[in-house]
Amino acid sequence: MKRISDKRNVTPEQAIEILAEHGTKVTKEEAKMILDFMYKFCILAVNQLVTNERIEKK
């Protein structure tokens, strides 16, 4: 799976710790995949908000 190579604020190790605090055990590779999904989802969400603002301003 191709990873987004942008600068990341959350490392896979941090994600593992955060998830473990809430009872979810994941491997480092799973944490990388989860973070990839979250970053892609965030990009889509921001793009949607920007698009909606442009439409509302017309």
N, C-alpha and C positions, 0 to 999 in steps of 0.2 A: 504494500500500500504506500503510495507516494505521500510524503509528509510536507506540510507547508513549512518553509524554512525561515519564516519571519522570526524576529526576536520574540521570545516567549517570557512572560512574567512568572508562570507557574511551571515548575519542573515536574517530570514524571514522579520523582521521589516525593515531592510535596503532595502531589495528587494521591499517591499511595497512602501517605500519612493521613491526609484529610479523610479519605474514604474509609480507612481503617478505624478512625475515631467514630465513624457512624456504622461500624459493623460490616463493611464491605471489603473483602480481601481481593486484590487484583495484582497481577504480575506487572513488571515494568513495561513489557510490551503492550499489555492491555491498557495501562495508564497512558501510554503514548497514543494509542488509538482513541481513547476517550478524549484526550486533550485535542487531538486533531479534529475530531467531530465537533467539539465545543467551539474551537476557533473558527471552523468553517461556518457553523451555525450563527455565530456572532457576526461574521462578515455579512451573511445573508440578511440578518436582522437589521443591521445598520444600513445596508443598501436599500432595504424596504422602507425604512423610516425616511431616508433622504428622498426616495422616489415619491413617497406620500406627501412630504412637505412641498416638493416641487409642484405636484398636482394641485394641492390646496392653494398655492400662491397664484395660480392662473386665474 
